[in-house]
Amino acid sequence: MTDRFHVKKPLYPIFSIAAAVLTLIGALLLARTIWGTVFVAGVYLLLCCFGYARTCFRLLPFLLVYLGVFSLIFYFAGGRNAVFAWQMGNRLAGVAVAAIPGLSLPPVHLVRSLTALNCPRLLTLGMLITMSFIPVLFAEIRQVRNAMRTRGAASVLSPVLFYRAFLIPLLVRLVNVSDTLALSVETRGFTAGGGAFTVYHPVSLKSRDVCFGVLFLVLFLGGAAAPALGVAVL
């Protein structure tokens, strides 16, 4: 399911994770200033310029609906306070934009990078299995739902149908998938120890990644210095 958000040339995985974390932190810290909006919009445009435009445009309709609905909710919940709704919109936009680098990062790139940095094998292997299992889980749920519709049991609101026609078949399929994954890992020689390993397609740091990191830090540090520059807090 998440494969469609992957990009051909993702940023260096460590930079992607750092950008996601700092985007979230920056959006929360700067939400009460004009720079909060500028920061989130700047990160969005920066991602578009560095190969993430397709993913950003695909998520744009969801982002607009998501911000519109929740900003409207906060507007009425805050006593028709437009400033409060705008501040909450900055925070929500930061959460959404922070998710883009992670959605666009193929799990194998992250694992290769962490392996090259000599991270513990249990950590890298666990991350690979967990991140790869999410699309498999959605695919299994979709197949079980299709099987239910074929047999005329489309609704899962009934407790009996949910238990017998959805939950039990899904659990059985997931157990089979987990057995297959375990055999696959063992067959490919993955071990938890510190044995020798080879990364056939190493992920290296490029000038493009450094350029992105510098521009991102300019945005982030500019926001941190915003109070000293006289940017008003609303």
N, C-alpha and C positions, 0 to 999 in steps of 0.2 A: 504493500500500500504506500509506503513512504519512498519507494524506489523512484516514483515519478518526480519527486522533488530533488533528486540528486543532480548535481551539475557535472559537466565534463572535466572541468579544471577547478576543483575546490581549493580553497586556501590551505595552507599548512595546518594540520589538525590542531596543534596546540594553539595557534593563532585563532582558529575558529572557536575553540572553547573559551579562550580568554576574551574574545570579542563578545560572545554571548553573555558571559558573566558580567563584564564591565558595562555592557549595554543595559542590562537589567539594573545594576547598581546605579549607573548614571541616571537612568529614567526615574528611579525612585527618589534619589537625592535632589534632582533638579526639577521635580514635578511642579513645584510652586513658583518657578521662574519662567520667563519667556525662553530662556536657554534650554529648558526641558523639551519644549516643542522643537526648537532648532536642532538640538542634539539627536533626538529620535529620527527626525526627518533627514538629518545629515548622514546618520548611519545607514538608513534605508537607501539613500542615493549612492552612498559609497559602496554598498553591496551590489547595487545595480551596475556600477561602473567596473567592478572587479569580477564579473562573470556570473553573478547571481540574478541578473535581470529577469530571466525566464521564471525562476521560482518566485521572485518578488511580485511579478505581474500576475502569476497564478494565484497568489495569496491575497492580492489587492482587494478583490470583491469581498472575500471573507473578512479582511481587515476593516473595510469600510462599514460593513453591516455590524460586525462585532463592536466597533467603537461607537457607532451610531446608537445601537440598542442600549448598551451599558451606560453611555454618557447620558442618554435620555432618562434612564432609571435613576442615576445619581442626581440628575438635575431636579427631578421631582422629589426624590428622597431627601435632598438637601434643602428643601423649601424653596424651589425654583432659583437656586443659587447657581448662576452660570459659571462663576469663577471656580466653585467647588467641582462642578461637572467637568470643566476644562482640565483641572489638576488631576482628577481621576482618569480622564482620557489620556493624559500624558503617561501615567503609570501603566495603563492597559496597553497603550501603543508600544511602550518599551518592552513589555512582556512578549508581545506578538513579534516584534522585530528581533528580539533576542533569540527567538526560536528558529529563525531562518538559517543561520549557519549550521545549527545542529541537524535540522531536517535535510539540508543539502549535502551533508558529509557522509559518504559511504562508510559503513562500519569498518571495512577492511583497511581503509586509509588510516583511520585512527589507531587500529591495532598494529599496523606496520610501523607507524611512527612511535608508538609507545614501546614496541619491541626493540626498535633501534636505539631507544633511550635507556634500554636495560631495565624496564619496569618488570615487576614480578610476573611470572608466567600465569599464575592463577588469576591475577587481576586482568591481564590482557585477554586471556582465553574466556574468562567469565563475561567480560564486556562484549566480546565478539558474539558469543552464544546469545546473550540477552538482547543485543541490538538486532541480530539477525532473526530472532524468534518473533519479534513484534509483527513483521509482515506475514509470517507464517500463521500466527494466531488469528489475524484478521481474515486471511484466506480460508482458514478452517471454519471460522464462524460463518463466513459467506456460503461455504459449501453445505454446512448443516442447515442454514436457513433455506437454501435452494431445495434441499431434499425435503424439508418440511412443506414447502409450497407445492412440490410435486405430489406429495401424499395428501394434500388438502388440509394440512395443519399449519396454516400460515401464521396464526396468532400465538404469541408466547405469553399473553396476559393470564391465561388459565394456569394455575399452579401445576395441574397434572400434565398438561401439554409441555409446559416449560421444563418440568423435571424429566419426563419420559422421552419427549421428542427432541429436546434441545440440549439440556445439560448433560445427560448420560452419554449420548453420541459424541458430544464435543469432548468430554473427558476421555472417552475411549480413544478418539483420534489423537488427542494431545499426548496420551501415554505412548501410543505408537510412534508419534513424531519424536518424543524424547528418547525412546529406545534407538531410533534411527540416528539421531544426533550423537548419542553416546558411542555407537558403533563407528560412526563416521570419524569422530575425534580420535578414537583409539586406532582405527585403521591408518590414519594419516600421521601417526607417531607423535601426537601431542602429549607432552608429559608436564607434570607440575614441578619437576626438578629443574636444575640449572644446566641441563645438557646443551650441547652445541645446537645451533639453529642457523638457518639461512633465510634472509629476506630477499626473495627473487626480484621484487619490484619495490626498491626502497623509496620512501617518500622524503624528499630533500627540501630544504628551505631555499626558496628562489627570491630573486630581486623583487618580483611582483608581491610576494608576501611581506617583505620588508617595507615596501612602499605603502601597502595597505596598513600595516602596523603603525607607521609614522603618522599617516593621515588620521587614523583612528585616535591615536594618542593626542593629536592636536585638538580634535573635537572634545575628547574627554577632559583634558587638562584645561581647555578653554571654558568648559562648563564648571570645573572646580574653581576656576579663578573668577567666575562671573560675579559673585558678591563683591569682590574687591574692585571690579571694574564698574560697579554701580548699577548692575542689573537688578531691578526691583523684584522683591518677593511679594507675591500677591496672596 
